[in-house]
Amino acid sequence: MRERDRRARLIELLRDDGQASVAEMAASLGVTASTIRRDLDRLAREGRLVRTHGGAALAGARTGGQTDPLADAKRAIARAAAALVADHTTVAIGSGTTALAFARELAERRLTVITNALDVANALVDRDGIELIILGGVVRPRMHSMLGHLAELASTELRADTLFMGIGAISVEQGLMNDSVPEILTDRALRRMSRSVVVLADASKFEQVAPGFVMELEQVDVLVTDDEAPAGTLDAVRERGVRVIVAPGRGEEAAAAATEATR
């Protein structure tokens, strides 16, 4: 079966079943699990499906039949952020759905990647051009991030050019926040090991408040968001010395179309 035909068949399987595991798809198509993983990764980069733990679902799908209405925005942000990454550099990637979308954009690059996120690691493992370093720690259920003193200790032995991280909430007055208090110290450790930080945040994260304070806006070098973000808030973020990049309209194709907003 040709690659194109095999990938079309994978989409048909997911359309019939909603989601499926790698083992199920490999058995159905009579190919190896590694072949299925390569096909799924390519289809995920094209936005046609979403990788799940051990398998895949149709684009926008979530376990339990839920959908993510911000999936297109997150993919646009991910593509714009990936355009900032130079080959043969070291990047750290935090946890979260937007960070995962960003990691998928890097799968064919030549990079060293440090992460505390199991989903990110799964998206990049066995990639020929990726040297993958995974921080240990206690796994946070459902978010699949590794936290605690083991992750923080490991980070002291590592250095990255840039940290790319998602965030739970952004406020001009309150700074960057997360809803998971245990995750705060790990986020700060990732920041300390990195020369610069790029925050990936869709429009829903602005002017929100979460219980865990992570860092001030002044500690952020670049903010990448989508074109639904409130213009007044983005102006205020720029006034704090943060470079703001607005990704192209939701669902547009090329990261090269990402434009830095100027006023």
C-alpha positions as CSV (number, residue, x, y, z in Angstrom):
1,M,0.0,0.0,0.0
2,R,1.4,3.4,-1.0
3,E,2.0,6.0,1.7
4,R,-0.7,8.3,0.4
5,D,-3.3,5.5,0.4
6,R,-2.2,4.3,3.8
7,R,-2.7,7.7,5.3
8,A,-6.1,8.1,3.7
9,R,-7.1,4.8,5.2
10,L,-5.9,6.0,8.6
11,I,-8.2,9.0,8.3
12,E,-11.1,6.7,7.3
13,L,-10.4,4.5,10.4
14,L,-10.5,7.5,12.7
15,R,-13.6,8.8,11.0
16,D,-15.4,5.5,11.7
17,D,-14.2,5.0,15.2
18,G,-13.4,8.5,16.5
19,Q,-10.0,7.5,17.8
20,A,-7.8,4.4,17.8
21,S,-4.5,3.1,19.2
22,V,-1.3,2.6,17.2
23,A,-1.6,-1.1,17.7
24,E,-5.2,-1.2,16.4
25,M,-4.3,0.8,13.3
26,A,-1.1,-1.3,12.6
27,A,-3.1,-4.5,12.8
28,S,-5.9,-3.1,10.6
29,L,-3.4,-2.0,7.9
30,G,-0.9,-4.8,8.2
31,V,2.1,-2.6,8.8
32,T,4.5,-2.0,11.8
33,A,3.7,0.3,14.7
34,S,6.7,2.5,13.8
35,T,5.2,3.0,10.3
36,I,1.9,4.0,11.8
37,R,3.6,6.5,14.2
38,R,5.4,8.2,11.3
39,D,2.1,8.4,9.3
40,L,0.3,9.8,12.4
41,D,3.0,12.4,13.1
42,R,2.8,13.6,9.5
43,L,-1.0,13.8,9.5
44,A,-0.8,15.7,12.9
45,R,1.6,18.3,11.4
46,E,-0.8,18.7,8.6
47,G,-3.6,19.4,11.1
48,R,-5.7,16.4,10.0
49,L,-5.6,14.5,13.3
50,V,-4.5,14.9,16.9
51,R,-2.0,12.6,18.5
52,T,-3.3,11.0,21.8
53,H,-1.5,8.9,24.3
54,G,-0.7,5.7,22.3
55,G,-2.8,6.6,19.3
56,A,-4.7,9.4,17.5
57,A,-8.1,11.1,17.1
58,L,-9.5,13.3,14.3
59,A,-8.4,16.9,14.5
60,G,-10.1,18.8,17.3
61,A,-11.0,15.5,19.1
62,R,-10.4,14.9,22.8
63,T,-10.7,11.7,24.8
64,G,-14.3,11.3,25.8
65,G,-15.6,13.0,22.7
66,Q,-14.9,16.5,23.9
67,T,-13.5,19.0,21.3
68,D,-11.1,21.9,21.7
69,P,-12.6,25.0,20.1
70,L,-9.1,26.7,20.1
71,A,-7.3,23.9,18.2
72,D,-6.9,26.0,15.1
73,A,-5.5,29.0,17.1
74,K,-3.1,26.8,18.9
75,R,-1.8,25.3,15.7
76,A,-1.4,28.8,14.2
77,I,0.6,29.9,17.3
78,A,2.7,26.8,17.1
79,R,3.6,27.4,13.5
80,A,4.5,31.0,14.2
81,A,6.7,30.0,17.2
82,A,8.5,27.3,15.2
83,A,9.6,30.0,12.7
84,L,11.6,31.5,15.5
85,V,13.7,28.3,16.1
86,A,17.1,28.0,14.3
87,D,18.4,24.5,13.6
88,H,21.2,23.1,15.8
89,T,20.1,25.1,18.8
90,T,18.8,23.8,22.2
91,V,15.2,24.5,23.1
92,A,13.3,23.7,26.3
93,I,9.5,23.0,26.0
94,G,7.0,23.1,28.8
95,S,3.8,21.2,29.1
96,G,0.3,21.9,27.8
97,T,-1.7,21.6,24.6
98,T,-0.2,24.6,22.8
99,A,3.4,23.5,23.8
100,L,2.5,20.1,22.4
101,A,1.3,21.6,19.1
102,F,4.6,23.6,18.9
103,A,6.7,20.4,19.5
104,R,5.0,18.7,16.6
105,E,6.1,21.5,14.3
106,L,9.7,20.7,15.2
107,A,9.6,17.0,14.5
108,E,11.6,17.2,11.2
109,R,14.2,19.7,12.6
110,R,17.7,19.3,13.8
111,L,17.6,20.3,17.5
112,T,18.3,19.4,21.1
113,V,15.1,19.5,23.0
114,I,14.7,19.5,26.8
115,T,11.2,18.9,28.2
116,N,9.4,17.9,31.3
117,A,6.3,16.9,29.3
118,L,5.6,13.3,28.5
119,D,3.3,14.2,25.5
120,V,6.1,16.4,24.1
121,A,8.6,13.7,24.5
122,N,6.3,11.2,22.8
123,A,5.9,13.6,19.8
124,L,9.7,13.8,19.3
125,V,11.0,10.5,20.3
126,D,12.9,8.5,17.6
127,R,13.2,11.6,15.4
128,D,16.5,11.4,13.6
129,G,17.3,15.1,13.9
130,I,16.2,15.5,17.6
131,E,18.4,14.9,20.6
132,L,15.8,14.5,23.3
133,I,16.5,15.1,27.0
134,I,13.6,14.4,29.4
135,L,13.5,15.8,32.9
136,G,12.4,13.3,35.6
137,G,9.9,13.9,38.4
138,V,6.5,13.1,39.7
139,V,3.9,12.9,36.8
140,R,0.9,15.3,37.0
141,P,-2.1,13.3,36.0
142,R,-3.9,14.2,32.8
143,M,-1.4,17.0,32.0
144,H,1.4,14.4,31.8
145,S,4.0,16.9,33.0
146,M,6.9,15.9,35.4
147,L,7.2,18.1,38.4
148,G,9.0,18.4,41.7
149,H,12.5,18.4,43.1
150,L,13.8,15.8,40.7
151,A,12.9,17.9,37.6
152,E,14.2,21.0,39.3
153,L,17.5,19.3,40.2
154,A,18.0,18.0,36.7
155,S,17.4,21.5,35.3
156,T,20.4,22.8,37.2
157,E,22.7,20.6,35.1
158,L,21.2,21.8,31.7
159,R,21.1,24.9,29.6
160,A,18.8,26.0,26.7
161,D,18.9,28.8,24.2
162,T,15.1,29.3,24.5
163,L,12.2,28.1,26.6
164,F,8.9,27.8,24.8
165,M,6.1,27.5,27.3
166,G,2.3,27.6,27.5
167,I,0.6,29.5,30.3
168,G,-2.7,29.3,32.1
169,A,-3.4,33.0,32.5
170,I,-1.8,36.3,31.6
171,S,-2.6,39.7,33.2
172,V,-0.7,42.9,32.6
173,E,-1.0,43.7,36.4
174,Q,-0.6,40.1,37.8
175,G,1.9,38.7,35.3
176,L,2.0,35.0,34.2
177,M,-0.1,32.4,36.2
178,N,-0.9,28.7,36.2
179,D,-3.8,26.8,37.8
180,S,-1.4,24.1,39.1
181,V,0.5,25.4,42.1
182,P,2.9,22.4,42.2
183,E,3.9,23.3,38.6
184,I,5.2,26.8,39.4
185,L,8.6,25.9,40.7
186,T,9.3,23.6,37.7
187,D,8.2,26.4,35.3
188,R,10.6,28.7,37.1
189,A,13.4,26.2,36.9
190,L,12.9,25.8,33.2
191,R,13.1,29.6,32.9
192,R,16.3,29.8,34.9
193,M,18.1,27.3,32.6
194,S,17.1,29.2,29.5
195,R,18.7,32.3,28.0
196,S,15.3,33.6,26.8
197,V,11.6,32.6,27.1
198,V,8.8,32.6,24.5
199,V,5.3,32.3,25.9
200,L,2.6,30.6,23.7
201,A,-0.8,31.9,24.7
202,D,-4.1,31.9,22.8
203,A,-6.6,34.8,23.2
204,S,-8.6,33.0,26.0
205,K,-5.6,33.3,28.4
206,F,-5.5,37.1,28.5
207,E,-6.7,39.2,31.5
208,Q,-7.4,36.0,33.4
209,V,-6.3,35.2,37.0
210,A,-5.0,31.8,38.2
211,P,-3.9,30.9,41.7
212,G,-0.3,30.2,41.0
213,F,2.0,33.1,40.2
214,V,4.8,32.0,37.8
215,M,6.7,35.2,36.8
216,E,6.4,38.8,35.9
217,L,5.8,39.9,32.3
218,E,9.2,41.6,32.3
219,Q,10.8,38.1,32.4
220,V,9.2,37.2,29.0
221,D,11.1,38.0,25.8
222,V,8.5,37.1,23.2
223,L,4.8,36.4,23.4
224,V,3.2,34.5,20.5
225,T,-0.6,34.7,20.3
226,D,-3.5,34.5,17.8
227,D,-5.4,37.3,16.1
228,E,-8.3,37.1,18.5
229,A,-6.2,38.5,21.4
230,P,-7.4,41.9,22.7
231,A,-5.4,44.7,21.0
232,G,-5.4,46.9,24.0
233,T,-3.9,44.2,26.2
234,L,-1.2,43.4,23.6
235,D,-0.3,47.1,23.5
236,A,0.1,47.1,27.3
237,V,2.3,43.9,27.0
238,R,4.5,45.7,24.5
239,E,4.9,48.6,26.9
240,R,6.5,46.1,29.4
241,G,9.2,45.4,26.8
242,V,7.8,42.1,25.5
243,R,8.0,41.5,21.7
244,V,4.5,40.4,20.6
245,I,4.0,38.2,17.5
246,V,0.4,37.7,16.3
247,A,0.0,34.4,14.3
248,P,-2.0,34.5,11.1
249,G,-5.7,33.9,11.0
250,R,-6.9,30.6,12.5
251,G,-6.5,27.8,10.1
252,E,-4.1,29.6,7.7
253,E,-1.2,27.4,6.5
254,A,2.2,28.9,6.6
255,A,4.2,30.0,9.6
256,A,6.1,32.3,7.3
257,A,2.9,34.4,7.1
258,A,3.2,35.1,10.9
259,T,3.6,38.9,11.3
260,E,4.9,40.9,14.2
261,A,2.2,43.4,15.0
262,T,3.3,47.0,14.9
263,R,1.5,50.1,16.0
